[in-house]
Amino acid sequence: MSILADTRVSRRSLLAGAGAFGLASMVNPKVSWSSDGPILKVRSYADIQTLDPCFRLAAPEGDITSVIFAGLVVTTPGDSWGWRPMAAETIKQLDPLTVAFQLRDNIGFTDGYGQMTAEDVKFSIERIADPANKSPYSGDWATLKEVEVKDKLSGLIHLKQAFAPLWTSTLPTPSGTILSKRAITELGGKMGVKPVAQSGPYILKEWLPKQRTVLVRNPDWKYEQGAFAEIHIHPIEDEKTAELGYEAGDLDYTWTAVSSISRLKQTPPPKTTVVEKPSLAFVWLGMNQDVAPFNNPNMRRAVQYAVDRKAVVDAAYFGAAATATGIIAPGLPGHREKNLFDFDPDRARDMITKEGLAGTTITLDILNKTERLTAAQVVQSNLQDVGLTVEIKQNDSGTFWTLGAKEGDYWKKLQMIISRFSMQPDPSWATAWFTRDQIGVWNWERFSSEEFDKLNAEGMVELDPAKRDVIYKKLQDLMEENGNYVFLTHEVTGIMNRDTLVAGLKPNGEPVFTDFKPA
């Protein structure tokens, strides 16, 4: 999960906030080289906070863990979703409840932790699935029974029930990553930002917080090596800032602001390829039902009527993105054709007046990004029009992603948020975060529905696409009927890279770093 200011970013402020970047010294794009070969310089939208796949917080961490730790399979780049073996020499679904795997015999762990074995596979998968470990990704293995070790390199994954997302949003993702059982045990059961027992085609060489992460080729990787000697990953939260960094020559690849796509496609920077990809991600306005005034369901409904979603999305994305009808994007089972509650400010105003809540002040928390701020300002104007005052609170990523966590206290005063979650190509990856056991984890609206949980569980084991479509549409209906959500957009993904580079991209534009190559 993938599930981030001033809208005028000056070059002075960019230079001050870019950390390790030497933007002023690299006016013209050029290829950087290490002693071992070319260096790839890419932008990520957030810095790492953990490199433990079991407890990852955001997609950028998954992008790195999928490169430094070998999973059984890995997502392939291209225009359609697929996978290829990585640590597995062979892997096959024998029946709806059984997957057989055979590991390659020369996948090794760094730091003296020896060869990857089937026992490591068993440990890694069961570790995520075990409720005692409280992994936010335990749902990726919701129907796991056990992993059976047959011999040193082979085993069977046994499921209790068929699991529809297994080959789309579980095995090819960081939830299918294999770690060293001995290494994690010696660490006390959890890994932080210092990776131990790496096993992928790249390994982490250096991490400078809020500046860069440096990956280098793993000299012990026996298979197809990455095309670049080093990959430098720079965390830049704001897309507009990243665009300036790219134009200054310090990046070879970056996501762009959605609002910039049209301009960049018409007049791209020199020697640049600009690509637009459909996005699976979803952006929404959420309301915490356990905190006043949103413990009043009529107040939640009033906000749903008060927000002009089209105006919000058009302003934030300059007309480049469409409004959403839910959290499931077009093309996936469960995509809805329309919302249940739409813009009706007169109705909102009447409801607020009847509840005696006109003049109420509400805090809206957002990630400190240009598009989020613009969206928040339109929401602020919409709610002011119906009698509510909104105070916008901007947060850096390190703060924002802790706001609704049960480990802290801020959730007790969190009222409204604008959030964005990244997605995998299965509808279960959209709904999984809004169950009752996710309250205080990712379910910050504290939405609580027994019916939702039951249907969500059914959707993961149902293999009939038509039946799944009905289930996931109903799940979004329940979310909207409860009043906690105003669905905004799925965005689109804008990407620009040097024309000397072939970017390895998933269908939604997310990077596969091992598949980046010189043109």
C-alpha positions in Angstrom: 0.0 0.0 0.0 0.8 1.8 -1.9 -0.4 2.8 -0.3 1.7 11.9 0.3 3.4 24.3 0.7 3.5 26.6 -1.2 2.3 25.8 -4.8 5.1 28.0 -6.2 8.3 26.1 -5.6 11.3 28.4 -6.2 14.7 27.1 -7.3 16.1 28.6 -4.1 13.8 26.6 -1.9 14.6 23.5 -4.0 18.3 23.9 -3.5 17.8 24.4 0.2 15.7 21.2 0.6 17.2 18.8 -1.8 19.8 17.3 0.6 22.5 15.5 -1.3 21.5 16.9 -4.6 24.0 19.2 -6.4 21.3 20.7 -8.6 23.3 23.9 -9.4 26.3 21.9 -10.5 24.4 19.7 -13.0 22.6 22.0 -15.4 22.9 19.7 -18.4 21.8 16.1 -18.2 24.5 13.5 -18.4 25.2 9.9 -17.6 26.8 9.4 -14.2 29.4 6.6 -13.8 30.9 4.7 -11.0 34.1 2.7 -11.3 31.9 -0.3 -12.2 29.5 1.2 -14.7 26.6 3.6 -15.1 24.5 5.0 -12.3 20.7 5.3 -12.4 19.3 8.2 -10.5 15.6 8.0 -9.7 13.1 9.8 -7.6 10.9 8.1 -4.9 8.0 9.9 -3.3 9.0 8.9 0.3 12.0 7.9 2.3 12.3 4.5 3.9 11.3 3.9 7.5 11.8 0.1 7.5 13.1 -2.5 5.1 11.2 -5.3 6.7 8.6 -6.5 4.1 6.4 -7.7 6.9 6.0 -4.2 8.3 6.5 -1.9 5.2 4.7 1.4 5.3 4.6 2.5 1.6 5.2 1.5 -2.0 8.7 3.1 -2.1 9.9 0.7 0.6 8.4 -2.2 -1.4 10.3 -1.0 -4.6 13.6 -1.4 -2.6 12.8 -4.6 -0.7 11.8 -6.3 -4.0 15.3 -5.6 -5.3 17.5 -6.5 -2.3 15.5 -9.5 -1.1 14.6 -12.2 -3.6 10.9 -13.3 -3.6 9.6 -16.5 -5.1 8.4 -14.5 -8.1 8.5 -10.8 -9.2 6.3 -8.6 -11.2 7.2 -8.1 -14.8 7.2 -4.7 -16.5 4.9 -4.0 -19.5 1.4 -3.1 -20.4 -0.3 -6.1 -18.8 0.1 -7.6 -15.3 2.4 -10.6 -15.1 5.2 -12.2 -13.1 8.3 -14.3 -13.6 10.2 -16.6 -11.2 12.9 -15.0 -9.1 14.1 -17.2 -6.2 12.0 -20.0 -7.5 13.4 -22.2 -10.2 9.8 -23.6 -10.7 6.5 -22.7 -9.1 3.1 -24.1 -10.0 -0.4 -24.2 -8.7 -1.3 -27.9 -8.5 -4.9 -27.2 -7.5 -6.9 -24.3 -5.9 -5.4 -25.1 -2.5 -1.8 -26.1 -3.3 1.2 -24.4 -4.8 4.5 -26.3 -5.3 7.8 -24.5 -5.5 11.4 -25.5 -6.1 14.1 -22.9 -5.2 17.1 -22.2 -7.3 20.1 -23.9 -5.7 22.4 -20.9 -5.6 20.4 -18.1 -4.0 22.6 -16.9 -1.1 22.1 -14.5 1.8 24.8 -11.9 2.5 26.5 -11.4 5.9 27.3 -15.1 6.2 23.8 -16.4 6.4 24.2 -19.1 3.8 21.9 -20.5 1.2 18.2 -19.7 0.9 16.2 -22.8 1.8 12.6 -24.0 1.8 12.7 -23.5 5.6 13.3 -19.7 4.9 10.2 -19.7 2.6 8.1 -21.3 5.3 9.3 -18.9 7.9 8.8 -15.8 5.8 5.3 -16.5 4.5 4.0 -17.8 7.9 5.6 -14.8 9.6 3.4 -12.4 7.6 0.3 -14.5 8.0 0.7 -15.0 11.8 -1.8 -12.7 13.6 0.6 -12.6 16.6 3.1 -10.6 14.4 0.5 -8.0 13.6 1.7 -7.4 10.1 -0.5 -4.9 8.3 -0.2 -7.3 5.3 -1.4 -10.4 7.0 -4.5 -10.3 4.7 -2.2 -11.1 1.8 -2.0 -14.6 3.2 -5.6 -14.6 4.6 -6.3 -18.3 3.7 -2.8 -19.7 4.3 -2.9 -23.1 6.1 0.8 -23.8 6.2 4.0 -24.0 4.1 5.2 -27.6 4.0 9.0 -28.2 3.6 9.6 -31.2 1.4 13.4 -31.0 1.3 16.1 -28.4 1.4 14.9 -26.5 -1.7 11.3 -27.5 -2.3 8.0 -27.3 -0.6 4.2 -26.8 -0.8 2.1 -23.8 0.0 -1.2 -25.1 1.4 -4.3 -22.9 1.5 -7.4 -23.4 3.6 -9.5 -21.9 0.9 -9.0 -20.8 -2.7 -7.4 -17.3 -2.7 -8.2 -15.1 -5.7 -5.4 -12.5 -5.2 -2.6 -15.1 -4.8 -0.9 -14.5 -8.2 -1.7 -10.8 -8.5 -1.2 -9.0 -5.2 0.5 -11.6 -2.9 3.2 -13.7 -4.5 4.6 -11.0 -6.9 4.7 -8.3 -4.2 6.8 -7.8 -1.1 4.4 -10.2 0.8 6.1 -13.0 -1.2 9.6 -11.9 -0.2 11.9 -14.5 1.4 14.0 -13.5 4.3 16.6 -15.5 6.3 15.0 -17.2 9.2 18.2 -17.2 11.2 18.9 -13.5 10.5 15.4 -12.3 11.5 15.5 -14.6 14.6 18.8 -13.1 15.7 17.4 -9.6 15.2 14.6 -10.4 17.7 12.0 -11.0 15.0 12.0 -7.6 13.3 14.3 -5.7 10.9 14.7 -2.0 10.7 16.3 0.2 8.1 19.6 -1.7 8.1 19.0 -4.8 5.9 20.6 -8.0 7.0 21.0 -11.2 4.8 20.2 -9.6 1.5 19.6 -11.9 -1.4 18.5 -10.0 -4.5 20.2 -8.7 -7.6 21.1 -5.4 -5.8 22.1 -4.8 -2.2 22.0 -1.7 -0.1 25.3 0.2 0.1 24.3 3.4 1.7 21.3 5.2 3.3 21.4 8.9 4.0 18.1 9.8 5.7 16.0 12.2 3.6 18.8 12.4 1.0 19.4 9.2 -0.9 19.5 5.4 -0.8 22.2 3.8 -2.8 21.9 0.2 -4.2 24.8 -1.6 -5.9 24.9 -4.9 -7.9 25.0 -7.9 -5.7 28.3 -9.7 -6.7 26.9 -13.0 -5.6 23.7 -12.8 -7.7 24.1 -15.6 -10.2 21.4 -14.7 -12.7 20.7 -11.8 -15.1 22.2 -8.7 -13.5 20.8 -5.2 -13.5 22.0 -2.9 -16.2 23.3 -0.3 -13.8 26.2 -0.6 -11.4 24.4 1.6 -8.9 20.9 2.9 -8.4 20.5 6.2 -6.4 17.1 6.7 -5.0 16.3 10.2 -3.9 13.2 10.8 -1.7 11.3 13.9 -2.9 7.8 14.2 -1.7 6.5 16.9 -4.0 6.3 16.1 -7.7 6.8 19.7 -8.7 10.1 19.7 -6.8 11.1 16.5 -8.5 10.4 18.0 -11.9 12.8 20.8 -11.2 15.4 18.3 -10.0 15.0 16.4 -13.3 15.2 19.5 -15.4 18.4 20.5 -13.5 19.9 17.1 -14.4 20.0 15.3 -11.1 17.4 12.6 -12.0 17.1 10.2 -14.9 13.6 9.2 -14.0 10.7 10.7 -12.0 7.0 10.6 -11.5 5.5 14.0 -12.5 2.7 16.0 -11.0 -0.6 15.0 -12.7 -1.2 18.6 -13.3 2.0 18.8 -15.4 1.4 15.9 -17.7 -0.3 17.9 -20.5 2.4 20.6 -20.5 5.3 18.1 -20.4 3.8 16.0 -23.2 3.5 19.2 -25.4 6.9 20.6 -24.5 9.1 18.0 -22.8 12.5 18.8 -21.5 15.3 18.1 -24.0 16.0 14.4 -24.7 13.2 13.3 -22.6 10.4 10.7 -22.9 7.1 11.6 -21.2 4.6 8.7 -20.6 1.1 8.7 -19.2 -0.1 5.5 -17.4 -3.5 4.6 -15.9 -3.4 4.5 -12.1 -4.9 2.0 -9.8 -4.3 4.2 -6.8 -7.2 6.0 -5.0 -7.5 9.3 -3.3 -10.3 10.2 -0.9 -11.4 12.5 1.8 -12.0 10.6 5.1 -13.8 11.4 8.3 -13.0 9.9 11.7 -16.3 8.6 13.0 -15.0 8.3 16.6 -14.2 12.0 17.0 -16.7 14.9 17.0 -18.3 16.3 14.9 -18.1 13.2 12.7 -19.4 10.8 15.4 -22.7 12.3 14.1 -23.6 10.4 10.9 -25.7 13.3 9.7 -22.6 15.5 9.8 -20.7 12.9 7.7 -23.5 12.8 5.2 -23.6 16.6 5.0 -19.9 16.7 4.1 -20.5 14.1 1.3 -23.1 16.4 -0.1 -21.0 19.6 0.4 -17.9 18.5 -1.5 -17.8 19.2 -5.2 -15.6 16.3 -6.2 -15.2 17.4 -9.8 -14.1 20.9 -8.7 -11.6 19.4 -6.3 -10.1 17.0 -8.8 -10.0 19.6 -11.7 -8.3 22.1 -9.5 -5.7 19.7 -8.0 -4.9 18.0 -11.3 -5.6 20.7 -13.9 -8.3 18.6 -15.5 -5.9 15.7 -16.2 -7.6 13.2 -13.8 -11.2 12.0 -13.6 -13.3 11.8 -10.5 -13.6 8.4 -8.8 -16.7 6.3 -8.2 -15.1 4.4 -5.4 -11.8 2.9 -4.4 -11.6 0.3 -7.2 -10.3 1.6 -10.5 -11.8 1.0 -13.9 -10.9 -2.4 -15.3 -11.0 -4.3 -12.1 -13.9 -6.4 -10.7 -16.0 -4.2 -8.5 -15.6 -0.9 -10.3 -18.8 1.1 -9.8 -20.4 3.3 -12.4 -21.5 6.1 -10.0 -21.5 7.3 -6.4 -24.4 7.0 -4.1 -24.2 10.6 -2.8 -23.1 13.5 -4.9 -22.7 17.3 -4.8 -25.8 18.9 -3.3 -24.8 22.0 -1.2 -28.3 23.1 -0.3 -29.0 19.7 1.2 -25.7 19.8 3.1 -26.5 23.3 4.4 -29.9 22.2 5.6 -28.5 19.1 7.4 -25.8 21.2 9.2 -28.3 23.8 10.3 -30.7 21.2 11.6 -27.9 19.5 13.6 -27.0 22.9 15.1 -23.5 22.6 13.9 -23.2 25.7 11.6 -20.0 27.5 12.4 -18.1 24.4 13.5 -14.4 24.4 13.0 -12.8 21.2 11.5 -9.1 20.3 11.0 -8.2 18.8 7.7 -4.8 16.9 7.7 -2.9 16.4 4.5 0.5 15.4 3.2 2.6 18.4 2.3 2.2 18.1 -1.4 1.1 20.7 -4.0 -1.9 18.6 -5.3 -3.1 17.7 -1.8 -3.0 21.4 -0.7 -4.9 22.5 -3.8 -7.5 19.8 -3.2 -7.8 20.7 0.5 -8.3 24.4 -0.4 -11.3 23.5 -2.6 -12.7 21.3 0.1 -12.2 24.2 2.5 -14.1 26.6 0.2 -16.9 24.0 -0.3 -17.4 23.5 3.4 -17.2 27.2 4.1 -20.1 27.7 1.7 -22.3 25.4 3.8 -21.4 26.9 7.1 -18.2 25.1 8.3 -14.7 26.4 8.9 -11.8 24.2 7.8 -8.3 24.6 9.1 -5.7 22.9 6.8 -2.8 21.2 8.6 0.1 20.1 6.3 2.4 17.3 7.4 5.7 15.8 6.1 5.5 12.2 5.2 7.2 11.0 8.5 4.4 12.6 10.5 1.5 12.1 8.2 1.7 8.3 8.0 1.5 8.1 11.8 -1.6 10.4 12.4 -4.2 7.7 12.7 -2.0 5.0 14.3 -3.3 3.5 17.5 0.2 3.7 19.0 -0.1 7.4 19.3 -2.7 9.9 20.6 -3.4 12.1 17.6 -6.1 9.8 16.3 -8.3 11.0 19.2 -8.4 14.4 17.6 -8.0 13.5 13.9 -11.1 14.8 12.2 -10.7 14.8 8.4 -7.9 13.7 6.1 -7.1 13.5 2.4 -5.2 10.2 1.8 -3.9 8.3 -1.2 -3.2 4.6 -1.2 -1.3 2.7 -3.9 -2.8 -0.5 -5.3 -2.1 -3.9 -6.7 -4.2 -5.3 -9.6 -6.8 -7.0 -7.4 -9.9 -5.3 -5.8 -9.1 -7.0 -2.5 -6.1 -4.8 -2.1 -8.4 -1.7 -2.1 -10.9 -3.0 0.5 -8.5 -4.9 2.8 -7.5 -1.7 4.7 -11.0 -0.8 5.9 -11.8 -3.8 8.0 -12.3 -3.6 11.8 -8.9 -5.2 12.5 -7.3 -2.3 10.5 -8.7 0.4 12.8 -5.7 2.3 14.1 -3.5 0.6 11.5 -4.7 1.9 8.1 -8.4 2.4 8.8 -8.1 5.9 10.2 -11.7 6.7 9.6 -12.4 4.0 12.2 -15.1 2.6 9.9 -16.6 -0.5 11.6 -18.9 -2.9 9.8 -19.4 -6.6 10.5 -21.1 -7.0 7.1 -18.2 -5.4 5.4 -15.7 -7.7 7.1 -17.8 -10.7 6.1 -18.1 -9.7 2.5 -14.4 -8.8 2.3 -13.4 -12.2 3.4 -15.8 -13.8 0.9 -14.3 -11.7 -1.9 -10.9 -13.0 -1.4 -11.9 -16.6 -1.8 -14.4 -16.2 -4.6 -12.9 -17.2 -8.0 -15.9 -16.2 -10.2 -15.2 -12.7 -11.6 -18.9 -11.9 -11.9 -19.6 -12.8 -8.3 -16.5 -10.9 -7.1 -17.8 -7.8 -9.1 -21.0 -7.9 -7.1 -19.2 -8.3 -3.8 -16.8 -5.5 -4.3 -19.4 -3.1 -5.5 -21.4 -3.8 -2.3 -18.3 -3.2 -0.2 -17.9 0.3 -1.6 -21.6 0.9 -1.1 -21.2 0.1 2.6 -18.3 2.5 2.9 -20.2 5.3 1.3 -23.5 4.7 3.1 -21.7 4.9 6.4 -20.6 8.4 5.5 -16.9 8.2 6.2 -15.7 8.6 2.7 -15.8 11.1 -0.2 -14.1 9.3 -3.1 -12.1 11.8 -5.2 -9.9 10.3 -7.9 -7.6 7.4 -9.1 -5.3 10.0 -10.6 -3.2 9.1 -13.6 0.6 8.5 -13.5 2.9 10.9 -15.4 6.5 9.8 -15.9 9.5 11.3 -17.6 12.9 9.8 -18.2 15.9 10.4 -20.3 15.6 9.1 -23.8 18.9 7.3 -23.2 17.0 5.1 -20.7 14.4 2.3 -21.1 12.3 2.4 -17.9 11.0 -0.8 -16.6 7.5 0.1 -15.6 4.5 -1.9 -14.4 1.2 -1.2 -16.2 0.3 1.5 -13.6 3.7 3.2 -14.0 5.4 1.9 -10.8 9.1 1.1 -11.3 10.7 -2.3 -11.5 14.3 -1.2 -10.9 16.0 -4.4 -12.1 14.4 -3.8 -15.6 15.7 -0.3 -16.2 18.2 -0.4 -19.1 20.2 2.0 -21.2 18.4 2.6 -24.5 
